[in-house]
Amino acid sequence: MRKMRSYDILGNVALVRFPKEFKKSDKLRFGKRLLNDNNSIKSVFEKKGKVRGRLRKQELSYVVGDKTNEVLYKENDCVFRFNLDSTYFSPRLSNERKEIANQIKKDENVLVMFAGVGPFSLVIAKNSKCKKVVSVEINREASKYALMNVKRNNLTSKVEVVQGDVKKFVGKLGSLRSRFIGSTRAPTSLLANKFVKVKTLAQTLSRGSQGKDVKVKLNQSRVSIGGLSDLPTTYDVIVMPRPQLKETFLKEAFVLSKKGTRIFYYDFVEKDKINEIVDKIKKGAWLAKKKIKILKTKSAGEIAPYKIRVRVDFVVV
């Protein structure tokens, strides 16, 4: 049996991608060994296939241990609760999140696209002196967990969770800004009636970080597709941890940018073709009639043989 060297641990759950030649008995044997060697691991699941579509759902198969699909995970002074089947979370981006948080300046407004259950949004809010983080995610289930996580980390005054399509969200704010040139915020009176309210969510979460029951109640939490009161219409920083999609969403980012906006853009590419991503960004800026300056390109981790997640940092000038 081939020696397994790589797997992800999320809280007390291990996620393993087995070699194709592994039989069910091989997987079970490896899973039991994980449980025996690491007392903190209570469940082992197999990762099957790729993360799918804009909702970024990962197909999982139970191997051994507790049959729980909810995880309590800690990183960068934040605690996250999420469902493995219906939401996406990558522990391998922990250092990325902290690195970006360290670059946020005092009183800056930050937009996080494709925000999921809130890892980038919460780490930035918790570890910087930003004014506001707007966290946009299309997956309804992920947005509900993001709201829980905002409450759990006592960040309700700094993080706004917006559930909806990024394009519709940007379209609403862009049209409002064009009507009120010179203002960086949408008037509350215009946005107040455009909320899509979320019913009060009260959920009891078992098996907390110390094995205790944890209760989270979200009252009057707001999720919006069309707008949010006192929401910035331009941002100092835009973070784009994109799924593997053909569309860049750079057009939407540029709509909400201004002179000096810093954008952290993620994409996927073969190791020797990073320049193609830079060229794609420059083309997007040209189409949006924006001038930009590339600040940095870096690998944000290998996702397959010879293929990496790349981050390109640039500023609107």
Secondary structure, DSSP 8 states (H G I E B T S, - for coil): -------EEETTEEEE---TT--HHHHHHHHHHHHHH-TT--EEEEEEEEEETTTTEEEEEEEEE----EEEEEETTEEEEEETTTS---GGGHHHHHHHHTT--TT-EEEESS-TTSHHHHHHHHHS--SEEEEEES-HHHHHHHHHHHHHTT-TTTEEEEES-HHHHHHHHHHHHHHSTT-SB--HHHHGGG-EE---EEEEE-S-TTSS-EEEEE-S-EE-SS--TT-BSS-SEEEE---S-S---HHHHHHT--TT-EEEEEEEEEGGGHHHHHHHHHHHHHHTT--EEEEEEEEEEEEETTEEEEEEEEEE-
